[in-house]
Structure formats: C-alpha cells, structure tokens
Amino acid sequence: MTSVTNRPPYSVGLGGDGDEIDAIAEVERRFGVQLDYSEAVRWRTVGDVFCALQRALPQEQSSSSETWLKFCEAISQETGVDVTEVSNATLLLGEGRFDRGILLMAFLLIGMVVAIVRNL
C-alpha cells in the first residue's frame, strides 16, 4: 500500500490560455479594486498577486484573515483547487506552463480589458 502525503498544490493550475485573466478579474470584482499591473511581469505565485491586492485595499481590510480566504477562493475559482491548501508559494500557472512572456502579455491584456470595460 502506498502512502499519500497531503501537501499544498504546486500551482492553482491556471493554464496561460486566458484563464489567468479571468482569475485576476474575479479577484478585482470580489474586492472592488483594480490591481496595479506594473509589477505583473513578476507575478509568479499566489503570494505575489495577494501582495498587489493588499496594496490596493484599505489597511484594515488588507490585514484581515478573511481577506486571504476570500482571495484564494477568487484566484482558484477557474481551476477548482482546494482553497484551504493554497499558500503564498503556490504558483499561478500549472507545471510546465510557465512562460514569462505569455504571463506578461496576459496581465497587460487584463489591464487593457479592465480599462475598456470601465470606460463603457
């Protein structure tokens, strides 16, 4: 019999195929904020995006323990990863799918789409 060790997911499983745009948009929608995409090229982990969210939120909300859970639910909605297992170090994109160029383009597109939608 093989024993299985429970460990946090390696990634939230975003595929670099547009679902990351939906995931970030969901975070922004749930919190009613717009993230600063100037650092998006460096967003590799869930913790990276969470830090961007914390900077966009009022201080009292950014430090709340409820904020982390709500954020994990939003960022994982597209893939269905168990939010209780997500950590700061959990990668955004699935294993073998991390391409910095694609990720940068995706987050730049997010910014453009959000700007267009808000101007409608």
N, C-alpha and C positions, 0 to 999 in steps of 0.2 A: 504494500500500500504506500502510495506517495503522499507525503505531507505537503500541504499548500500553505505558504506563508502569505498572510494578508499584508499588503503594502500599498501605499498611495499609488494612484495611477501615474505612469510615466508622463502621460500627457492628457489633456482634456479631449484630444482626438480631432481637433479641427484639421481640415484637410488641405488648406491652402487653395481651395477651389471656390472661395466666396463665402463659405460658412463662417469664416472668421469675421467678415464684415457684419453678418447677421448677429454674431455673438457680441461684438463691441456695440452695435446699435442697440441690442437688448439691454446691455449694461447702462448705456446712456438713457434709454427710455425708463428703466426701472428707477433710476435715481434722479431723473430730470436734469441732467447735466450734459455738457459737451466736453469730452476729453481733449486735452492738448495733444495733438498728433506730432508735434515737433520732435518728440523722443520715440516715436513709434518704430523707427528702424531698430531700436534696441529692445523692443518688447519681445522677449523670448519665453518668459514664464508668466504664470498666472499672477505671481507677485509683482511683476513689472507693471502689468495693467492695473492691478489694485493700487499701486503707489500713484499712478496717474489719476485714478478715481479719487483717492484720498486728497490729492491736491485740488480737485475740482469741487469737493464737498465742504460745507461748513465744518469747522473744527470739531464741534460736539458730535456730529454725525460721522465724521471720518474715523474717530477713535472708538466708536461703538462696536461691540462684539457682534451685534445683529447685522451690521454693515457687511462684515466678511461673509456671513452665511448667505445673505441676500445677493451679494456679488457672485459668489460661487454658483448659486442657482442660475443667475443670468448668464454667466460665461459658459456654463455647461449645458444650457438648455438645448442647443443644437445637437449635441452628441449623447446626452443622457448619462454622462459619467456620474457616479455616486458623489454628490457634493460633499458628503461628510469625509471623503477620502482625499479631497483636493488640498494641496498645500501650496505655500508660496513658491516652492521649487518645481511644481508641476508645469511641464512645458505646454505651450498653447497648441502647437501643431503635433500631429501624430508622428511617431518614429519613422524616420526615412523621408519625411515630407518637409523638413525644414530647409527652406531656401530663402535666404535673407532678401534677395531681390524680389521674389514673389511676395513676401511678407510686407516689405516696404511699399510695393505697389498697391497691395490690398488696403493698407491703412491710409495711404494717400487717397485712394478711391473712396474710402469711408468718409474722410473729411469733405471731399467734393460732394458726395451724395447728401450728406447731412446739411451742408450749406445750401444746396439746391432745394431740398425739401423744406428747409426753414424759410426760404425766400418765396415759396409758393403761396 
